[in-house]
Amino acid sequence: MNLPNTLSVARIFLVPVLVSVLLTKFEGRLVLGLPVELVAAAIFGIASLTDWLDGYLARRRQQVTTVGQILDPLADKLLISATLISLVQLDLVQSWMVAVIIGREIAVTGLRNLAYSRGLSMPASGLGKLKMASQVTAILLLLLGWERLPLLLLLGQAAMWVVLITAVVSAIDYYRGFQRAMISCSAKIADFESAKAAREKKIS
């Protein structure tokens, strides 16, 4: 397994660690002598950093693989979804917001799988990358503001609205991209069939 894929796997293994830190009631809210929110934010920050790093290394070292293309988005979705669900349990985020965001991930993943099954490509869009960046920012603010810093908590909750809007808008963008790809594919198939029929007619 190459280094980029190893980082994706490491990100997956960090998910249960982060959830345990978030949902365990530590005495004095301290983990190894450190405030639990700092530990949780550090784990989430490191996991998020591996998301950028594995993609960068895969491109830099020309180690983009099919396994990596599956592992990377899977690790992202597990990290974000598990963290957001944990934050709902802690009453830091509204459950309906998280339901919309996770529903968006499921819908976009379904579109991508359908596109790949038909030989089409649906790379991450600029809006999709903005959504990911806003999610990381909002979650870090929520974690750092948890219990001790109400201003950061308020900023994080406001940032969740940005996440929600970019999630919905980027989902619409992906759907339109899928439609364009399907129309283009249908046109190419029609052109191929027409050319094939013309050749067969000419031969006969």
ABEGO torsion letter per residue (X at the ends): XBAAAAAAAAAAAAAAAAAAAAABBBBGGBBGGBBAAAAAAAAAAAAAAAAAAAAAAAAAAGABBAAAAAAAAAAAAAAAAAAAAAAAAAGABBAAAAAAAAAAAAAAAAAAAAAAAAGBBBBBBAAAAAAAAAAAAAAAAAAAABGABAAAAAAAAAAAAAAAAAAAAAAAAAAAAAAAAAAAAAAAAAAAAAAAAAAAAAAX
